[in-house]
Amino acid sequence: MPLSDRRKPTATAAIIEEARRLLPETGLDPAAQYAISMGIPRFIAYKVLRAPESHQRVAPRRKETA
């Protein structure tokens, strides 16, 4: 996979983002159950949702080269 394809949004990222949005409203278990019901493995759902937001690794996108 070329490096330029690695940072594009994916269905998995969208599911995790929705679960993270639900987290404050519904709590950990319902948010994790949403992610699991959408096909995210249980251990990944809980690992991501339990991690403090300050520990999330969000790298800026690389600039496209001409």
Helices and strands as residue ranges (DSSP letters): G 3-5, H 11-26, H 28-37, H 42-50, G 53-55
